Amino acid sequence: MQIRVGYELVYQFPQPTPMIMALGVHYSRASDMLRPDHMMVSPSVPIGYFRDLFGNWCTRILAPAGRVRITADAVVNDAGLRDPVVPDAQQFPIQALPDDALTFLLASRYCETELLADAAWRLFGTSQPGWARVQAVCDFVHRHIAFSYSDARPTRTAWEAFNERKGVCRDYAHLAVTLCRCLNIPARYCTGYLGDMGEPPPYSAMDFAGWFEAYLGGQWYMFDPRNNVPRIGRVLIARGRDAADVAITTTFGPNTLESFRVWTEEVTGLA
C-alpha cells in the first residue's frame, strides 16, 4: 500500500527565532519513500540538517519575524501489515543486554522510574517475563488513562499521568515506558504518523502519534498502549528516551502557533 503523510504548521513570530524540528520520516524508511518529505518554509529561509544523538533526522532554521508556514507532503510505500505480535519474545537479563539498550533502562525527563518502581513491581511482579509482561503493562495503561485532548499538557510526566489518570497518546507511552524500565525492560519513546487504515469509523482528527518500543528477544518491538491493538500504516519519525528527545518543534523565543494540520491516508494510482 501507499500512504500519503505530511504536515502544515503556521506560526507568528514577533522577532527572528531559531527553531529545531524533528519532522522528517525516519532514516529506516528511506528506501520506502516514493515522494520525499522535503520541508518547505514560507517565506523561504536557509534550512540546516543534522542527525541527533539517536540518529533521527532533524532540521534547523532561523524563522523570520511575521507569519511562517512550514510544510511537507510525502508518499511512503508500506507493506500494509499490522504491527507484529511475538508472544514468545523473551526478556533478557540486564547483564545480557547490548550496551546501546542500557540508556533505555534509566530515568529521563518524563519517565521517573524512581517514583514508579514500587508500583511497577506491585502490579506486574508476578506476570510472565517477556512479551506477556510488556503486554500486561500496555493493558493496564490502556485501562488506567482516559484519553482526553482537552486535558493535554506538554509538561505531564509519567508519574503525573499515573496519578491523574488522563492524557493523550504521549502520556500513555510515557507511563508504559516508565513501567517497563522499572521492570528492567529497555523501552524507548517513538513519534510518527498513524492513520486509521483498517479501522472502523468514526475517525478522529489526525495528529502525530506517540507509541514505544521494548527490547525483547534481541530486537526492538513496537507497542501502542493508547490503541492497544496492532495497527496498519505506522510511519516512524523519531525515537528517543521520551518526548523531550523527539519534540516535533523546539522554538527559542516567543511565538504563536496559528494552525496545525497533519495528514496520513492511503492513496491509490501512484506508480
PADO-942475 format. One line per 10 residues: number of its first residue (from 1); their letters; for each residue y, x, z of N, C-alpha, C. Coordinates in Angstrom, 3 decimals. Each point is the difference from the previous one (the first is absolute). Layout:
BEGIN
NUM = a = Y,X,Z,Y,X,Z,Y,X,Z | ...
END
This chain:
BEGIN
1 = mqirvgyelv = -1.184,0.842,0.000,1.184,-0.842,0.000,1.241,0.882,0.000 | 1.134,-0.604,-0.392,1.275,0.715,-0.023,0.984,-0.718,0.915 | 0.687,0.775,0.823,0.880,-0.562,1.018,1.412,0.526,-0.216 | 0.932,-0.927,-0.141,1.404,0.377,-0.058,0.534,0.089,1.423 | 0.625,1.119,0.333,0.577,0.197,1.327,1.435,0.493,-0.162 | 0.821,-0.304,0.959,1.366,0.484,-0.055,0.856,-0.548,1.123 | 1.269,0.392,-0.035,0.925,-0.380,1.059,1.430,0.035,-0.537 | 0.867,-0.697,0.702,1.439,0.073,-0.236,0.696,-0.079,1.351 | 0.752,1.037,0.338,0.765,0.051,1.235,1.472,0.124,-0.367 | 0.838,-0.824,0.597,1.431,0.042,-0.266,0.729,0.214,1.329
11 = yqfpqptpmi = 0.804,1.076,0.035,0.742,0.371,1.204,1.500,-0.023,-0.269 | 0.760,-0.153,1.079,1.426,0.273,0.001,0.246,1.161,0.971 | 0.663,1.045,-0.509,0.308,1.165,0.816,1.516,0.149,0.122 | 0.524,0.147,1.227,1.442,0.199,0.159,0.451,1.414,-0.343 | -0.935,0.925,-0.121,0.315,1.401,-0.270,-1.223,0.648,-0.639 | 0.122,1.144,-0.663,-1.182,0.695,-0.533,-1.008,0.269,1.118 | -1.264,-0.333,-0.266,-1.015,0.009,1.054,-1.301,0.604,-0.513 | -0.515,1.059,0.650,-1.308,0.534,-0.395,-1.111,-0.995,0.310 | -1.007,-0.037,-0.881,-1.171,-0.848,0.190,-1.265,0.786,-0.308 | -1.064,-0.273,0.766,-1.356,0.472,-0.293,-0.863,-1.239,-0.190
21 = malgvhysra = -0.847,0.013,-1.031,-0.816,-1.180,-0.301,-1.454,0.378,-0.273 | -0.908,-0.793,0.528,-1.430,0.108,-0.314,-0.385,-1.293,-0.713 | 0.256,-0.040,-1.295,-0.194,-1.211,-0.787,-0.940,0.198,-1.185 | -0.369,1.233,-0.299,-0.849,0.254,-1.148,-1.471,-0.224,0.305 | -0.730,-0.509,-0.973,-1.447,-0.178,0.163,-0.640,1.341,0.336 | -0.949,-0.015,0.909,-0.632,1.223,0.524,-0.620,0.841,-1.117 | 0.057,1.323,0.174,-0.515,0.904,-1.041,-1.468,-0.230,-0.308 | -0.751,-0.555,0.954,-1.429,-0.246,-0.239,-0.226,-1.072,-1.065 | 1.039,-0.761,-0.343,-0.104,-1.019,-1.044,0.678,0.451,-1.302 | 0.363,1.265,-0.110,0.744,0.475,-1.174,-0.734,-0.287,-1.299
31 = sdmlrpdhmm = -1.317,0.199,-0.020,-0.760,-0.211,-1.238,-0.127,-1.476,-0.355 | 0.360,-0.892,0.930,-0.088,-1.438,-0.248,1.294,-0.590,-0.557 | 1.046,0.798,-0.089,1.303,-0.538,-0.384,0.078,-0.209,-1.514 | 0.054,-1.261,-0.416,0.194,-0.312,-1.419,1.479,0.064,-0.371 | 0.842,-0.421,0.918,1.447,0.136,-0.158,0.529,0.594,1.296 | 0.600,1.195,-0.042,0.400,0.688,1.234,1.110,-0.728,0.743 | 0.042,0.219,1.296,0.989,-0.675,0.850,1.240,0.880,0.169 | 0.636,0.349,-1.111,1.206,0.811,0.064,1.107,-0.767,0.712 | 0.578,0.626,1.011,1.092,-0.632,0.731,1.271,0.006,-0.843 | 0.690,-1.141,-0.005,1.284,-0.141,-0.676,1.043,-0.331,1.056
41 = vspsvpigyf = 1.108,0.726,-0.027,1.090,-0.234,0.950,1.251,-0.333,-0.791 | 0.667,-1.075,0.402,1.235,-0.425,-0.658,1.079,-0.230,1.055 | 1.139,0.732,-0.112,0.358,0.949,-1.058,-0.878,1.249,0.043 | -0.102,0.651,-1.138,-0.877,1.147,-0.140,0.446,1.162,0.892 | -0.977,0.594,0.682,0.251,1.184,0.841,-1.169,0.962,-0.194 | 0.172,1.280,0.309,-1.133,0.931,-0.035,-1.068,-0.416,1.011 | -1.258,0.119,-0.392,-1.128,-0.344,0.874,-0.822,1.248,0.248 | -0.234,0.326,1.263,-0.843,1.130,0.363,-1.375,-0.484,0.423 | -1.018,0.829,-0.248,-1.384,-0.364,0.298,-0.632,1.071,0.887 | -0.834,-0.435,0.950,-0.718,0.964,0.836,-1.254,-0.663,0.566
51 = rdlfgnwctr = -0.895,0.817,0.503,-1.203,-0.481,0.699,0.194,0.227,1.490 | -0.301,-1.003,0.815,0.164,0.152,1.441,-1.217,0.688,0.619 | -0.047,0.068,1.315,-1.064,0.725,0.693,-1.375,-0.614,-0.226 | -0.045,-1.275,-0.397,-1.268,-0.686,-0.213,-0.348,-0.118,-1.483 | 0.796,0.638,-0.854,-0.274,-0.009,-1.433,0.577,-1.174,-0.755 | 0.736,-0.878,0.683,0.575,-1.163,-0.665,1.159,0.416,-0.903 | 0.139,-0.692,-1.158,1.150,0.222,-0.873,1.228,-0.661,0.617 | 1.079,0.747,0.116,1.240,-0.527,0.548,1.165,0.344,-0.929 | 1.063,-0.776,0.096,1.204,0.240,-0.786,1.195,0.058,0.938 | 1.062,0.657,-0.482,1.227,0.070,0.782,1.193,-0.130,-0.939
61 = ilapagrvri = 1.015,-0.723,0.473,1.224,-0.155,-0.770,1.188,0.050,0.954 | 1.164,0.206,-0.560,1.254,-0.248,0.701,0.564,-1.273,-0.602 | -0.169,-1.114,0.728,0.470,-1.289,-0.507,1.526,-0.024,0.044 | 0.639,-0.424,-1.085,1.456,-0.062,0.002,0.494,-1.198,0.800 | 1.273,0.024,0.344,0.600,-1.160,0.657,-0.020,-1.193,-0.958 | -0.204,-1.179,0.575,-0.022,-1.211,-0.804,-1.398,-0.583,-0.115 | -0.192,-0.813,-1.041,-1.275,-0.693,-0.211,-0.960,0.926,-0.747 | -1.221,0.157,0.552,-1.011,0.883,-0.587,-1.302,-0.778,-0.170 | -0.526,0.025,-1.220,-1.267,-0.685,-0.303,-1.068,1.052,-0.268 | -1.146,-0.132,0.684,-1.118,0.933,-0.137,-1.219,-0.814,-0.413
71 = tadavvndag = -0.646,0.376,-1.103,-1.098,-0.827,-0.498,-1.025,0.847,-0.736 | -1.196,-0.542,-0.121,-1.068,0.581,-0.810,-0.950,-1.123,-0.386 | -0.688,0.174,-1.141,-0.917,-1.019,-0.499,-1.140,0.717,-0.701 | -1.210,-0.128,0.515,-1.140,0.772,-0.496,-1.189,-0.904,-0.260 | -0.987,0.526,-0.737,-1.274,-0.680,-0.199,-1.110,0.977,0.373 | -0.929,-0.484,0.828,-1.070,0.834,0.544,-1.352,-0.561,-0.426 | -0.864,0.867,-0.476,-1.390,-0.371,-0.251,-0.738,-0.095,1.329 | -0.795,-1.029,0.179,-0.733,-0.159,1.254,-1.396,-0.516,-0.303 | -0.966,0.433,0.784,-1.381,-0.412,-0.228,-0.223,-1.475,0.294 | 0.906,-0.618,0.735,-0.152,-1.420,0.321,-1.054,-0.273,1.047
81 = lrdpvvpdaq = -0.387,1.033,0.758,-1.018,-0.157,1.032,0.644,-0.245,1.358 | -0.701,-0.697,0.846,0.492,-0.201,1.363,-0.158,1.280,0.812 | 0.760,0.099,1.082,-0.086,1.166,0.879,-1.458,0.227,0.399 | -0.453,1.251,0.029,-1.411,0.262,0.333,-0.322,-0.345,1.449 | -1.206,-0.447,0.224,-0.534,-0.251,1.340,-1.265,0.825,0.134 | -0.016,0.917,0.981,-1.112,0.945,0.156,-0.465,-0.045,1.453 | -0.802,-0.992,0.371,-0.354,-0.193,1.407,-0.716,1.179,0.646 | -0.667,0.843,-0.801,-0.738,1.115,0.603,0.829,1.279,0.089 | 1.309,-0.043,-0.308,0.860,1.182,0.131,0.121,0.364,1.475 | -0.314,1.240,0.307,-0.106,0.434,1.388,1.291,0.641,0.510
91 = qfpiqalpdd = 0.198,-0.104,1.294,1.103,0.679,0.673,-0.421,1.421,0.347 | 0.826,0.989,-0.340,-0.298,1.390,0.299,0.512,0.352,1.401 | -0.734,0.847,0.749,0.573,0.527,1.244,1.210,0.878,-0.326 | 0.908,0.114,0.941,1.241,0.731,-0.267,-0.276,1.418,-0.468 | -0.986,0.662,0.586,-0.277,1.392,-0.370,-0.512,0.134,-1.429 | -0.428,-1.085,-0.606,-0.502,0.047,-1.379,1.039,-0.468,-1.016 | 1.181,-0.393,0.452,1.026,-0.483,-0.921,0.644,1.156,-0.754 | 0.390,-0.197,-1.246,0.741,1.034,-0.717,1.375,0.200,0.630 | 0.551,1.185,-0.165,1.271,0.330,0.638,1.103,-0.972,-0.378 | 0.043,-0.396,-1.275,1.120,-0.828,-0.437,-0.086,-1.439,0.496
101 = altfllasry = -1.113,-0.381,0.636,-0.110,-1.340,0.579,0.509,-0.046,1.435 | 0.113,1.146,0.645,0.333,0.021,1.426,1.390,-0.545,0.284 | 0.947,0.223,-0.918,1.358,-0.536,0.169,-0.024,-1.504,0.221 | -0.966,-0.658,-0.618,-0.043,-1.463,0.028,-0.783,-0.543,1.192 | -0.229,0.872,1.001,-0.502,-0.424,1.306,1.109,-0.060,1.039 | 1.181,0.525,-0.352,1.052,0.219,0.985,1.014,-1.141,0.013 | 0.712,-0.100,1.111,1.092,-0.960,0.098,1.077,0.341,-1.023 | 0.734,-1.018,-0.449,1.103,0.205,-0.932,1.095,-1.009,0.332 | 1.060,-0.021,-0.787,1.203,-0.766,0.315,-0.307,-1.449,0.376 | -0.838,-0.674,-0.784,-0.281,-1.410,0.230,-1.375,-0.247,0.625
111 = cetelladaa = -0.735,1.041,0.283,-1.394,-0.137,0.440,-0.204,0.733,1.313 | 0.210,-0.723,1.121,-0.032,0.633,1.316,-1.410,-0.052,0.588 | -0.808,0.971,-0.369,-1.389,0.009,0.457,-0.095,0.083,1.516 | 0.940,0.693,0.630,-0.075,0.148,1.452,0.176,-1.334,0.723 | 0.687,-0.948,-0.617,0.214,-1.307,0.620,-1.144,-0.972,-0.270 | -0.726,0.207,-1.089,-1.023,-0.968,-0.395,-1.426,0.490,0.203 | -0.179,1.213,0.504,-1.346,0.560,0.133,-0.894,-0.853,0.912 | 0.521,-0.391,1.139,-0.823,-0.793,0.933,-0.408,-1.321,-0.635 | 0.936,-0.668,-0.653,-0.317,-1.279,-0.642,-1.017,0.192,-1.113 | 0.129,1.091,-0.762,-0.922,0.241,-1.110,-1.430,0.143,0.498
121 = wrlfgtsqpg = -0.200,0.774,1.035,-1.364,0.203,0.490,-0.526,-1.224,0.740 | 0.903,-0.736,0.637,-0.423,-1.248,0.651,-0.461,-1.025,-1.042 | 0.723,-0.087,-1.105,-0.308,-0.998,-1.019,-1.151,0.404,-0.910 | -0.126,1.297,-0.306,-0.922,0.430,-1.060,-0.991,1.073,0.432 | 0.020,0.361,1.275,-0.864,1.084,0.464,-1.483,-0.272,-0.155 | -0.385,-1.256,-0.015,-1.426,-0.323,-0.144,-0.369,-0.376,-1.432 | 0.947,0.047,-0.924,-0.298,-0.327,-1.393,-0.752,1.143,-0.676 | -0.667,-0.306,-1.097,-0.754,1.005,-0.734,0.964,0.984,-0.668 | -0.133,1.309,0.279,0.907,0.961,-0.642,-0.132,-0.036,-1.522 | 1.077,0.393,-0.678,-0.017,0.034,-1.459,0.704,-1.195,-0.589
131 = warvqavcdf = -0.482,-0.434,-1.168,0.645,-1.095,-0.729,0.142,-1.249,0.866 | -1.045,-0.340,0.736,0.028,-1.217,0.815,1.120,0.053,1.036 | 0.264,1.176,0.559,1.057,0.125,1.004,1.375,-0.186,-0.643 | 0.225,0.606,-1.158,1.286,-0.180,-0.679,0.184,-1.460,-0.398 | -1.059,-0.636,-0.480,0.112,-1.414,-0.375,0.271,-0.861,1.221 | -0.587,0.363,1.151,0.277,-0.742,1.233,1.471,0.125,0.380 | 0.573,1.180,-0.202,1.431,0.192,0.244,0.814,-0.908,-0.925 | -0.357,-0.016,-1.286,0.727,-0.838,-0.960,-0.118,-1.476,0.352 | -1.187,-0.435,0.393,-0.195,-1.401,0.371,0.895,-0.367,1.182 | 0.056,0.884,0.978,0.829,-0.251,1.176,1.479,-0.075,-0.379
141 = vhrhiafsys = 0.482,0.989,-0.757,1.418,0.042,-0.361,0.364,-1.219,-0.840 | -0.887,-0.390,-0.914,0.247,-1.167,-0.857,0.185,-1.264,0.841 | -0.786,-0.130,1.058,0.104,-1.177,0.872,1.168,0.116,0.984 | 0.277,1.219,0.420,0.934,0.229,1.112,1.456,-0.167,-0.407 | 0.333,0.381,-1.256,1.385,-0.040,-0.458,0.212,-1.222,-0.891 | 1.076,-0.713,0.249,0.415,-1.108,-0.863,0.990,0.525,-1.025 | -0.304,-0.208,-1.284,0.876,0.510,-1.056,1.289,-0.812,-0.042 | 1.139,0.716,-0.036,1.287,-0.691,-0.002,1.080,0.901,-0.573 | 0.454,-0.315,-1.235,1.112,0.751,-0.589,1.257,-0.128,0.864 | 0.204,-1.173,0.593,1.214,-0.213,0.788,0.033,0.868,1.251
151 = darptrtawe = -1.161,0.488,0.425,-0.057,0.859,1.182,-0.157,1.477,-0.362 | 0.199,0.343,-1.272,-0.104,1.400,-0.416,1.076,0.832,0.692 | -0.377,1.213,0.386,0.936,0.913,0.650,-0.404,1.426,-0.343 | 0.881,0.788,-0.600,-0.403,1.339,-0.449,-0.310,0.967,1.127 | 0.395,-0.315,1.216,-0.255,0.907,1.117,-1.258,-0.351,0.788 | -0.703,-1.093,-0.349,-1.153,-0.432,0.793,-1.130,1.024,-0.089 | -0.519,0.406,1.133,-1.095,0.954,0.071,-1.329,-0.731,0.184 | -1.088,0.752,-0.044,-1.320,-0.594,0.215,-0.113,-0.608,1.398 | 0.523,0.694,0.995,-0.037,-0.511,1.371,0.772,-1.316,0.110 | 1.154,-0.068,-0.643,0.789,-1.228,0.023,-0.689,-1.118,-0.770
161 = afnerkgvcr = -0.614,0.325,-1.136,-0.738,-1.015,-0.752,-1.174,-0.538,0.824 | -0.664,0.880,0.720,-1.123,-0.397,0.854,0.459,-1.008,1.052 | 1.173,0.232,0.574,0.495,-0.861,1.074,0.740,-1.236,-0.515 | 0.735,0.137,-1.115,0.761,-1.125,-0.534,-0.856,-0.945,-0.835 | -1.069,0.525,-0.579,-0.980,-0.781,-0.756,0.616,-0.693,-1.225 | 0.938,0.675,-0.653,0.589,-0.518,-1.228,0.505,1.173,-0.823 | 0.175,-0.245,-1.304,0.492,1.075,-0.851,-0.356,-0.226,-1.450 | 0.137,1.074,-0.786,-0.307,-0.019,-1.424,-1.082,1.042,-0.269 | -0.325,0.213,-1.293,-1.174,0.813,-0.320,0.058,1.400,0.600 | 1.189,0.607,0.060,0.081,1.340,0.580,-0.378,-0.013,1.476
171 = dyahlavtlc = 0.298,-1.097,0.715,-0.349,-0.093,1.415,-1.512,-0.134,0.178 | -0.633,-0.790,-0.868,-1.466,-0.070,0.027,-0.593,1.390,-0.210 | 0.503,0.703,-1.010,-0.544,1.321,-0.319,0.250,0.989,1.134 | 1.197,0.006,0.560,0.304,0.928,1.093,-0.909,-0.231,1.202 | -0.223,-1.243,0.352,-0.856,-0.273,1.155,-1.431,0.431,-0.284 | -0.514,-0.307,-1.185,-1.374,0.403,-0.333,-0.130,1.514,-0.069 | 0.975,0.668,-0.596,-0.016,1.470,-0.056,-0.059,0.583,1.405 | 0.832,-0.524,0.890,0.066,0.541,1.361,-1.304,-0.222,0.749 | -0.569,-1.178,-0.112,-1.266,-0.272,0.678,-1.112,0.900,-0.537 | -0.034,0.202,-1.318,-1.017,0.900,-0.568,0.167,1.416,0.524
181 = rclniparyc = 1.230,0.486,0.023,0.228,1.356,0.507,-0.433,0.118,1.454 | 0.284,-1.036,0.798,-0.437,0.013,1.400,-1.521,0.112,0.107 | -0.712,-0.524,-1.008,-1.467,-0.001,-0.020,-0.552,1.227,-0.737 | 0.864,0.997,-0.235,-0.379,1.270,-0.639,-0.374,-0.153,-1.470 | 0.576,-1.003,-0.651,-0.188,-0.208,-1.442,1.314,0.336,-0.694 | 0.053,1.027,-0.839,1.243,0.303,-0.715,0.447,-1.199,-0.827 | 1.287,-0.314,0.079,0.536,-1.150,-0.737,1.395,0.343,-0.489 | 0.297,-0.376,-1.248,1.310,0.300,-0.581,0.584,-1.257,-0.641 | 1.307,-0.099,0.076,0.745,-1.162,-0.488,0.206,0.115,-1.508 | -0.074,-1.137,-0.700,0.197,-0.043,-1.452,1.007,-1.085,-0.354
191 = tgylgdmgep = 0.775,0.270,-1.034,0.887,-1.023,-0.549,-0.194,-0.070,-1.504 | 0.186,-1.172,-0.573,-0.207,-0.138,-1.437,0.206,-1.433,-0.457 | -0.518,-0.270,-1.188,0.067,-1.339,-0.591,-1.322,-0.721,0.253 | 0.087,-1.281,0.317,-1.192,-0.834,0.122,0.361,-1.412,-0.434 | -0.500,-0.407,-1.155,0.275,-1.334,-0.515,-1.022,-1.014,0.456 | 0.029,-1.162,-0.637,-0.884,-1.110,0.386,-1.164,-0.180,-0.969 | -0.282,1.034,-0.816,-1.087,-0.122,-0.965,-1.309,-0.357,0.709 | -0.665,-1.021,-0.516,-1.283,-0.410,0.567,0.096,-0.847,1.239 | 1.218,-0.359,0.423,0.174,-0.798,1.213,0.465,-1.410,-0.364 | -0.378,-0.989,0.797,0.453,-1.373,-0.272,1.442,-0.197,0.441
201 = ppysamdfag = 0.723,-0.936,-0.637,1.356,-0.317,0.469,-0.078,-0.700,1.354 | 1.136,-0.112,0.703,1.360,0.370,-0.424,0.226,1.498,0.114 | 0.934,0.527,-0.805,0.307,1.420,-0.003,1.331,0.235,0.697 | 0.045,1.069,0.760,1.228,0.347,0.702,0.897,0.832,-0.901 | 1.254,0.139,0.393,0.932,0.845,-0.749,-0.495,1.446,0.039 | 0.181,0.717,-1.117,-0.484,1.363,-0.083,0.855,0.946,0.848 | -0.672,0.990,0.561,0.641,1.040,0.798,-0.895,1.232,-0.096 | 0.490,1.146,0.429,-0.894,1.133,0.169,-0.948,-0.320,1.156 | -1.211,0.510,-0.070,-1.024,-0.310,0.996,-0.332,1.239,0.830 | -0.462,-0.241,1.222,-0.462,1.074,0.868,-1.449,-0.219,0.377
211 = wfeaylggqw = -0.810,1.049,-0.096,-1.387,-0.033,0.451,-0.338,1.369,0.576 | -1.268,0.315,0.227,-0.318,1.329,0.520,-1.336,0.470,-0.543 | -0.252,1.293,0.193,-1.274,0.606,-0.372,-0.603,0.674,1.223 | -1.301,-0.148,0.170,-0.732,0.643,1.086,-0.982,1.008,-0.584 | -0.184,1.110,0.702,-0.913,1.052,-0.466,-1.391,-0.270,0.566 | -0.914,-0.379,-0.880,-1.380,-0.319,0.362,-0.932,0.572,-1.065 | -1.137,0.479,0.423,-1.012,0.438,-0.955,0.470,1.097,-0.943 | 0.974,0.795,0.429,0.450,1.124,-0.814,1.066,-0.339,-1.020 | 0.571,-1.231,0.045,1.083,-0.335,-0.904,0.883,-1.074,0.623 | 1.129,-0.271,-0.667,0.943,-1.000,0.487,-0.276,-1.350,-0.652
221 = ymfdprnnvp = -0.062,-1.038,0.841,-0.206,-1.371,-0.489,1.171,-0.874,0.425 | 0.390,-0.926,-0.881,1.130,-0.864,0.299,-0.437,-1.219,0.798 | 0.886,-0.406,0.915,-0.175,-1.205,0.805,1.344,-0.719,0.047 | -0.055,-1.314,0.081,1.213,-0.810,-0.075,-0.056,-1.090,1.067 | 0.452,0.297,1.227,-0.112,-0.995,1.069,0.884,-1.216,-0.203 | 1.031,0.115,-0.813,0.857,-1.168,-0.267,-0.789,-1.071,-0.753 | -0.651,0.377,-1.103,-0.775,-0.960,-0.787,-1.448,-0.077,0.467 | -0.551,1.137,0.401,-1.338,0.108,0.582,-1.117,-0.496,-0.908 | 0.222,0.081,-1.296,-1.047,-0.239,-1.000,0.217,1.016,-1.120 | -1.055,0.427,-0.681,0.178,0.918,-1.132,0.858,-0.652,-1.080
231 = rigrvliarg = 0.949,0.748,-0.540,0.931,-0.527,-0.970,-0.083,0.770,-1.317 | 0.537,-0.618,-1.052,0.036,0.582,-1.344,1.415,0.503,-0.284 | 0.095,1.131,-0.710,1.280,0.429,-0.546,0.905,0.737,0.955 | -0.551,0.703,0.957,0.808,0.787,0.933,0.483,1.270,-0.717 | 1.300,0.251,0.001,0.571,1.171,-0.671,0.772,0.808,1.040 | -0.527,1.151,0.344,0.573,0.835,1.050,1.307,0.650,-0.445 | 0.970,0.054,0.921,1.224,0.768,-0.204,-0.021,1.264,0.852 | -0.252,-0.140,1.297,0.095,1.177,0.871,-0.872,-0.172,1.238 | -0.387,1.153,0.576,-0.768,0.042,1.247,0.725,0.902,0.994 | -0.178,-0.297,1.305,0.571,0.843,1.034,-0.548,-0.371,1.356
241 = rdaadvaitt = 0.603,0.567,1.037,-0.454,-0.306,1.352,0.336,-1.440,0.379 | 1.160,-0.463,-0.423,0.414,-1.385,0.215,1.149,-0.290,-0.952 | 0.659,-1.145,0.176,1.035,-0.413,-0.949,1.192,0.942,-0.034 | 0.226,0.773,1.060,1.115,0.940,-0.009,-0.190,1.067,-1.073 | -1.250,0.353,-0.294,-0.281,1.031,-1.002,0.110,-0.528,-1.420 | -0.103,-1.293,-0.190,-0.073,-0.554,-1.359,1.035,-1.099,-0.205 | 1.159,0.157,0.629,1.057,-0.989,-0.159,0.352,-0.152,-1.475 | 0.106,-1.225,-0.471,0.333,-0.257,-1.397,1.346,0.635,-0.352 | 0.998,-0.205,0.857,1.294,0.651,-0.185,0.511,0.482,1.353 | 0.654,1.137,-0.009,0.707,0.512,1.167,1.419,0.327,-0.444
251 = tfgpntlesf = 0.982,-0.628,0.625,1.398,0.207,-0.373,0.724,0.726,1.122 | 0.876,0.921,-0.371,0.707,0.818,0.978,1.473,-0.397,0.029 | 0.228,-1.271,0.331,1.347,-0.527,0.063,-0.029,-1.511,-0.016 | 1.130,-0.643,0.264,0.050,-1.467,0.033,-0.237,-0.592,-1.384 | -0.601,-1.173,-0.019,-0.263,-0.684,-1.269,-0.399,-1.437,0.278 | 0.026,-0.806,-1.046,-0.473,-1.383,0.060,-1.017,-0.197,-1.116 | -1.190,-0.470,0.361,-1.006,-0.334,-0.997,0.282,-1.411,-0.497 | 0.484,-0.117,-1.234,0.376,-1.293,-0.553,-1.171,-0.776,-0.568 | -0.956,0.714,-0.582,-1.107,-0.665,-0.682,-1.233,0.888,0.060 | -1.167,-0.643,0.149,-1.261,0.733,0.115,-1.084,-0.814,-0.691
261 = rvwteevtgl = -0.574,0.551,-1.072,-1.078,-0.691,-0.720,-1.143,0.970,-0.252 | -1.216,-0.517,0.128,-1.215,0.758,-0.313,-0.885,-0.898,-0.852 | -0.662,0.588,-1.005,-0.949,-0.790,-0.773,-1.294,0.772,-0.210 | -1.079,-0.721,-0.013,-1.328,0.541,-0.298,-0.852,-1.165,-0.503 | -0.407,0.089,-1.275,-0.673,-1.129,-0.635,-0.901,0.503,-1.131 | -1.062,-0.705,-0.219,-0.892,0.351,-1.122,0.686,-0.346,-1.311 | -0.159,0.890,-0.991,0.562,-0.245,-1.327,-1.115,0.121,-1.031 | 0.186,-0.618,-1.137,-0.986,0.063,-1.088,0.711,0.343,-1.291 | -0.789,0.468,-0.971,0.537,0.230,-1.325,0.598,1.363,-0.209 | -0.101,0.918,0.984,0.501,1.364,-0.181,-1.114,0.891,-0.491
271 = a = 0.344,0.993,-0.797,-1.020,0.926,-0.499,-0.420,0.943,1.090
END
